[in-house]
Amino acid sequence: MKAVLQDRSTEELAQIVRDVGEKPFRAKQLSEGLLHGRRISELPVPPALRGALLAEYEDEPVRIEKVFTAKDGTQKFLFALADGNLVEGVLMKYKYGNTQCVSTQVGCRMGCKFCASTLGGLVRNLTAGEILGQILAVNRLAGGGLKDRRAVTNVVLMGSGEPFDNYDNVVRFLRNVTDGAGFGMSARNISLSTCGLADRMRQFAHEGIPLNLTVSLHAVTDEERARTMPVANAYSIREILDACAYYFEQTGRRYIFEYSLIAGENADLAHAEALAALLRGRPCHVNLIRLNEVKERTLRAADEQNAQAFLKALTDRGISATLRRSMGADIGGACGQLRASYLKEQK
Ligand code: SAH
């Protein structure tokens, strides 16, 4: 695979243009063309510059291979990478804007028992430009432009992969996507979800990127957590909560816990009480969601009534919490479902 031009910051793009002896204003044309989701071969720059770029960089590192549209308007995308690997993403449409869920790795090695992304293990990390490329491709398809004309207004790093297992590329992506001279998305419109790699959470507190940090908790004791999340053997809930507290100390930003309700596993009233006790007094919010059932997995979702009772038990105890609607269920909205079924179809 050639290099990925969309990995580059605006300063680096300017340097590339200088290096081939083109005038500085070409850098802006180059950068804006890329940000509009154009291929290198479509860029409005002199042929010599295009040729020099094509010799070294992938013409189209992220291509939309398939689009599925759900009844609720949610769109699911299958993206093909230059080496033939596939990743998926989702665009969810809300009143306040459109939120795109992006992948950070091909597959995942965290092994969560409820998740489809991890079924085949980790294949490889995505580069910064392959993460950004998912957004640029969808923004272009949706007819969006730059600045206030963006069709993608919010981004969540909640697709396939563990963002903090691909730390350097993810941080580079975050710097580029929030660069005012680049795509210019506010970090406050970005959420990063981690399964709780506590060391990386502490490191991230010093990056100066004020996004919304989200942590997948899904259990109230280390023993129960280890049943569905092998990463619990590496980091205890205590270490994760300490890293969250550190993050708040350093950044002043509240954090969010994800808690997917699984029948007979983590959704009893006793779990809600224990969760409330664990989180009492912490500057956090809890996002509950009923498990999105994955064909290849045996775990089942807690029912709606159970979910409502769990939510009430938390809020009655003073914990800020919401029960999220599960969107796009009719098109395999959960992480990794689409790629998993597509790969199977091809075999
Ligand atoms: N690796 C990151 C981001 C992945 S997915 C993380 O672990 O946080 C985003 C969220 O979806 C995580 O909270 C993850 O645990 C959750 N998730 C994965 N599969 C799910 C499923 N089938 N149903 C409900 N939530 C799921």
Residues whose N, C-alpha, C, O or C-beta is under 5 A from the ligand:
A	BS01	SAH	F114 C115 A116 L157 M158 G159 G161 E162 P163 S193 T194 C195 S216 E258 S260 R290 L291 N292 E293 V294 A334 C335
